[in-house]
Every structure is written in structure tokens, then in C-alpha cells.
Amino acid sequence: MSLPKAATLFLLFFLLLLSSTTTSNAHNITRLLAKYPQFSTFNHYLTTTHLASQINRRQTITVLALDNTAMSSLLAKHYSLYTLKNILSLHVLVDYFGSKKLHRISKRSTLTSTMFQATGAAPGTSGYVNITNLKGGKVGFGAEDNEGKLDATFVKSIKEIPYNISIVQISHALNSAEAEAPTAAPSQLNLTEIMSKQGCKAFADLLTASGADDKFNENMDAGLTVFCPTDGAVKSFMPKYKNLTSSKKVSLLLYHGIPVFMSLQMLKTNNGVMNTLATDGANSYDFSVSNEDEVVSLDTTVVTSKVLGILKEEEPLIVFKINKVLMPKELFKPVVAKEANAPEADAPADSEPADAEDNTNGVEGLGGGRLVMVVLSLWIGILLI
């Protein structure tokens, strides 16, 4: 017996709803621009200045991309890297402007905020960009603090993912006295000092004693994520640590660092295997990141540690506090899962899950996709009666 027409339509509706709820808004500006060699210099400096990771964390963004020729003219002025970051951040609009929207601006002109304005370093409205429709279908762009001058024009659309990210090419870099002002380097971050002052002194001391802190510091400028076990966790682990050779001690310590900046939100949205500072060829030294609700876990197959909080977040560095020392499978024996036919005495079939008291609402306990499928099944059942 075939499904009634109404049930079929309901099925299609819920499948569409399910697919829409699982669609991710994540984007990666570096990967998107990597397909276009003419923007390789622009792409490189987005990464070097750490703007790329900030762009990726935004849900709605427009990037005014400069080709290699335009970037050469900009770099010829020999700005410091920190000033260059301000200039490039002026080319990142915190709103969505696809090609059609740019050519259909109401009242022919609009002001829009940029990531330079969002930094708080731009006084007044100097971090805003003026977008104006010109004669002949052209679109002009100019910084608000540039006396109304439109330095660049729209060239073409490179990539549009409505209404998530739009990458459009403009002809020249935007001029802004505020963005081009000399910018001092941020204060030097002292990793071991940060950890020592916030409950991770034992781990910081191990880094210093082993010399592993040098490797962490070398990677800091390019981006670094550190997972620091609490003093209590290190104390209980010390008998195992003392049995390791010097080289294995260094590997274990480097295992607690990732050579990229990963915010808490990025960890939650980028679950999976992570390479570490200890990764070297055949020695994978990796672990898996997963999250359940707001709790982020790190699974090495030997031990599972949970993120307790953030000690420091100042890009390019972020330091997380964790509740257990991470033990790599290269140095310690992985935990073997229980046999399928193991005695059930330890876990009666009718026992409640450990978190039963915290999950008394059946709807809250279901994931979005599972809930939709349950409702779908109920409706189809009703329609078939």
C-alpha cells in the first residue's frame, strides 16, 4: 500500500526542514581565496595578520579583495605588520554585500561598518566605508575619513554564499589616515607566566625545566592553542611523568599545544582529529575534539580530558585549562573498550543513565535532527491510519 499524497508531501516538507537545520554557516576565507592565484598575496597577509581566523568566526561578512598588483602598491609603502592589519581590516565589511546588492543601493550611497571599526581603534566613524553607485553602473568605495574620496571601484564578484560571505574584487586599496597610522606591536605575551598565575604553575614549571617552552614560544606569532592541566592534575600524574625519558617528556608536553589559534567556538564547530606540536611524520601524536552542549572534550584514546575554562585569549594565543594531563597513545597504552559479551552485572539493563536527573525533559534530550525525525514518524503514522 502506497503512502497517501498528504503523507508524501509532509515527508518532503520535514526532510527539507531537517536539511535546513543541519546546514552550517561556517566558511574559510583562506580556502576560498586559494582557488584564485591572483589574490595569493592578499590571502597570505590575511593569514599572517590573523585576520583570516577573525573573518571565519563572523557569520555575515564581505571581503573587499585586492589582487597581487594592488597589494604590491600597498606593500611598497612599507607599513608595519600591525598597521597593515588595520588597513586590511578596513577592507572587511561586517555586512553582506553581493554583486546585486552593491548595484542596487537605495539612495545611491550607504555607509557600512568594517572590522577596523569593530576593533575600537578607529575613532568616531573613521572605520566606516562609503559605498556609492556611480554613473555607468560602476560602484565606488572609499573610507569615511578620506574626505569623501572614492579610491576604488567594483571589479567583479569572486565568491558569494548568501547571506554568509561575499568576496568581491575592488580596483585599489582604500586610503585612511586612521588605519595607516603607525601601530605598535602588542605587548609580549609570556606563556609560562600566564599559566603560573592562574592555577597551572606545575605545568609551566615542567615546560621551563624541559626546554619545551621554546617550541611553544616559536609558534606563538603564527597562532598557538595551549591546553594546560591544573596543578592537581599534574601532581597526580607525576609518577608516570618521572618514568619517561627526557625526549618523551618533551613530546608529552608538546602534545598539549596546537600550532594554530582555536577559539572555544572554533573547537566546538571543528570537531575531529587535531595535530599537535608533537606531531612528526609517522608519530601522529594527535587527539580528537568533541563537544556535548557546552562541554568540550579531548580524547587521546588513553584518557579523555575536559576543558574547564580559558586562562588567556589574546590572538594569536589562547590558553585553555583542562582537568587531566593528555596522554598520547604513542607513550601510553590505549584504553581497551569492554567486550560486547562482557557480564552485565556492572551495568543492569534497566538502570538509568548517569545524567538522568539532569535530563528530565524528553524533548530537551533529543538532538534537533532526532526530534524532527520523531515528529515526522508520528505524523506519517497518523496520516496512514
N, C-alpha and C positions, 0 to 999 in steps of 0.2 A: 504494500500500500504506500503510495507516494505522499509526501507532505502536502497539506493544503497550501494554497497560494499565499495566504496570510502568514503562515508559519515560515515559508521560504523568505518572504520579504523581511520578516522580523529577524531571521537568521542573518541575512545580508547586512541589515542595519547594525546589529550587535557586533558582527565581525569588523565592520568599518569603525565602530566605536572603539573596539579593542585595539585595532591597529593605530588609531589616533592617540590613544592614551600611552602607547609604548614608544611613540616616535621621540627621538632625542633631539634637542636643540643644540647639542654640542657641535662646535666647529673648531678647526685647527688652521689658523691663518698660514702657518709655515707650510703645511702640506698643500693647501690650496694654491699658494703662490709658487711652490716648487715646480708646478707644471708649466710655468712661463719663465724661461731663462732671461727674458728682457727685464725682469724685475728681481734678479738674483741679488743685486747689491742692496736694494730696499729690504728684501726678505732677510738678508744677513743682519742688517742693523736692527730690524725689529727683534731678532733673537738676541743679539749682543746687548741691547739696551733693556732687555726683559719686557719690552712692550708686547711681544707675541703672547706670552702667558697671560698678561692682563687683558689683552683682546679676547683670548679664548675663554676667559671667565665671564665675559659680558654676553648676555642673551641677545641683545639687539645692538648692532654696530655697523658703521660704514667706514671703510678704509679708503682714503684717497691715495692711491698708489703712484709712486714715481718710478719711471723706467730708469735704466742704468745711466742714460745720458743726463737726465735731470738730477740724479743722485751725484754724479760726478761734479756737476756745477755746485751742488750744496757742499760736498766734501772738500772742495777746493778752498773753502773759507776756513778750514782747519778749526772747527768748533771742537770743544772737549766732548767726550762721550756723553757726559751728563747734560750738557747744553743740547747736544744732538737729540737726546731723548725727548727733551721738551719740544723741540722743533717737530719731530716726527709725531709726537702725541697730539700736536695741533692738527695733524692730518688724519686723526681718528675721530669720527663723529659719533656721539653716543645716541644716535637715532638711525633709523633705516631710510636710506635714500637709494632706491633702484633707479634705473635709467628713466623709466616713465615718470616717476615722482619728481625727478630733477627737472624734467622738461614741462611739468605741469604745476609749478609752484604758484600758489594763489598770490595775487597782488605782485607777481613777478619777482619778489625778493623775500628772503627769510633769513633769520639768524638762528644758528644751531650751536649747541654746546659741544665741546670736544673733551678728550681725555686730559688735555693740558689744563682746561678749566677745572676738571674733576680733581686734579692733584692739589688744588688750593694754592699753587704757586703763581697763578695768573690773577693779578689784581683786577677788581671790577669785572668788566665783560671782555677783557683782552684775550680770554681763552675761547671766544666765540668766533665762528666763521660765517661770513656773509655769502649766501648762495643767491645768484641773480640770473634770471633769464634775459639773455641779450637778443639783439636782432639776428635774424637768420637762423634761429633755432639753436644758437650757442648758449652754453651755461657757464657763467663765470664764478670764480671762487676767490675770496680774499679775507685775510684776518681782520677782525673788527678794529684792532688798534693800528691799522695801516692806512689811516686817513681816507678810508673808503675806496682804496685802490683794489682792483681785482687782478691778482697776479697770475692766475691760472685759469684755464678753460677745460671743460669736459672733453676727453678724447674718446673714450669708449668704456663700455661695461666689460669687466673681466669675469666676474662670477657673482651671481645673485641667488641667495637662498631665502626667499621671502618668509617671514619678516625677521630673519635671524641675522644674516650677514650679507652685506653688499660690498664688493670690491670694484671700484671704478678708477680708471687711469685719468690723472689730470696732467696738464702740459708742463707745469713748472712747480717748484716748491713755493709754499706760502711764506711771505715775509712778515715777521712780527718782532718788534723791538723787545717785547717782554720775553718771548720764547727764546730769542737769540742772546739774551743777557747771559754773561758768564755765570756758570753754576758750579758751586763747589761740590767735591765728592762727598758722599755721605760719610758719617763717622765710621771709623774702622770697627767692625764687629769682632768681638773676642769670644769665640765659641765656648772655650772651656770656662771662661768667667761667667758667661750667661748660664751655663749648666750648674756651676758650683753654687750660684746664688739662689737657685730655685729647685733644690731637692735632688740634684743629680751630681753632687760633688764626687761621689765614689767613681762613677763612670768617667767623669772629667779627669780625675787623677790617673785612671788606667790609660786614657788616651795620651796624657803627657808622659807617663812613665815608659810607655811602649814606643813612643815616637809616632804613633798613628795620627796624632793631631795634625802633623804636617800635611798628610794626604787630604784630610778634611779641609784644611785652610787653602790648599792648592785649588780645590774645586769650588770654593765659595763664590768667586766672582762670576762663574758661569752658571751658578744655580746649585743649591745644596739643600737636601732634606735630611734631617737627623732624627733618629728615634732613640731617645735617651731613657734607659731603665732607671727606676727610682733607686735611692740608696738602699732601701730594704731588699729590693730585688737583686742588686749586685752583691750585697752581703751574703745572701743565701746561696748565690751562685759561685762564690769564691773558691770553694773546694774543687769544683770542676775546672775553674779557670786556672788554678795553680798547677793542674796536671798537664796543661797544654804546653807545647814547645813555644819558643819566642815567636816564630813565624806564624804559628797557628793562633796565637793570642792576637797578633796584628790582624789576621784575616777575620777573626771573630769580631773585633772592634770595627773594622771597615764594613762589615756586614750590616752595621747599624746606620749606614748612610746611603742615600740615593743621589746620584750626580745630576739631579735636576730639581727645580723648585716645584713642590707639590703641595698646594694648599689643602686644607681639610676637605673642601668641596671637591677638589680635583681627585683626591683619594677615593671619595665616595662615588664619583662618576667614572673613574678609570680603574675599576676592579680588575684584578688579574695578576699575572706574574710580573714582578719588578726586579730588575737587575740592581746590583748594589756596587759600592766602591770596591768590594772584594771580588766581583765578577772578573774572571780572567780566562778566556778561552774555554777549555774543557771544564774548568772549575766554575760551574754556573753560579753558585752562591746567590741564589735568588729566593724569594718568598712570595706568597700570594696575599693580595689585599682583598678584603671583602668587608661588607658592612650590612648590618641589620638595624633598620631605623637609624638612630644617630650614633650607634656604636661601630667603630672601625676596628677590624681585627687584622693581625698579621700572622699568617700561618706558614711555618717553616717545614712542616711535616714532622718536626720533632717537638715543637711547642707552639702554642697559639697565644699571642700577646695582644692586649687591648690598648688602644690609645686613650690615655686619661685626660689629656689636655694639651694646650700649646704653651711652651715656655717663651718663645720668641718668634715673631713673624715680621720680618723686615726684608722684603725681597732684595737680593736673591737668596736669603737664608730663612729657613723655617725649622724650628726645633720642637718636636713632639715629646711628651713624657709618656712612657709605656710602663705596664705593670710587671713585665717579665723580660729577662735577658733573651735576646733572639739567638737560638742555637741552630746553626746551619746543618743540613744533613751530611755535608762533606766532613764534618767534625764529630757529629754525634749520631747515634742510632735512631732512625725514624721510629715514631710510634706506630705499631702494627695494629690495624683495625681488628676488632673482635670477629671471630669466625661466625659465619652465618648460622651454624648449628650449635653455637655455644649455649650452655644452660641458661634458661630464662629466669632463674631464681633471683638474679641481681636486678632484673627489670620486669616485674609482673606485667602481663599484657593489659590489665585493666588499671594500671597505675596512671596518675595524672602527670603531665609534663611538669618539669621543674618550675616553669614560669606560669603555671595555671592561674595563680592568684592575680598575676599582673595582666592577664588577658581574659577578662570575664565577658567581653563583648565579642560575640561571634563575628560580626561584620568587621570590626577593627582588626581581628586576627587574620582576615583574608587579604592577600595582595590584590591590587587593582585588577589585574588580569583574571585571577581566580574568581573574584567577586562577579565580574562581568559574565564569566562562563557559567557560574552557578545560576545567576538570574536568567541567562539565556536558556539553560536547560529547563528551568521551571516554566518559562513562558512557552517553550515548544511543547512541553508536556501538557500544559493546559489547552493549547490550541489543537492538540491531537485528540483530546477527549471527545 
